């Protein structure tokens, strides 16, 4: 007889994929799998730009709508992925100096491979009623390939020295060059976590120099 007490396990991308863990205090080279994300683009200081807050709200609205739709229609459940960001600037040094007004960003949340494109499109449409910025959300697959990453513990504003070591020491020593946008994975919620306890994966796609 089947075990009536068995609980169907939720898929949690943070536990299932090795790229959602990183060592603290050192850099590691990894090969990133191609993953699908809901994304929103923007520019400016994330602490002050109204479009940033609207983008994050829209991403969560779409992601939770898709999750509940998936559970209802496909009988599969999962944990909504963490917020992630792709960051770029005309001068990469602004990431070290923290000149945030110069940054362009793409905020995003992972979506399971088993979600049909039409389900995601429908979730975007439904979420727009609650979060108007959801109309700016798009689904896209990202293949970063070879990357360097590390775990940063602490405030986002304290990332500068780690990024300086990555850009000025690790990459030159290993004869690597930039091959994509700076990527951050936010494993902590800044609304509920003290700044010194925030955990952020810092990732940089690279290629042989």
Buried (B, 14 or more C-beta within 10 A) or exposed (E): EEEEEEEEEEEEBBEEBEBBBBEEEEBEEBEBEEBBBBBBBBBBBBEEBEBBEBBBBBBBBBBBBBBEBBEEEEEBEBEBBBBBBBBBBEEBBBBBEBEBEBBBBBBBBBBBEEBEEEBBBBBBEBBBEEBEBBEBBBBEEBEBBBBBBBBBBBBBEBBBEBBBBBBEEBBEEEEBEBBBBBBBBBBBEEEEEEEEEBBBBBBBBBEEE
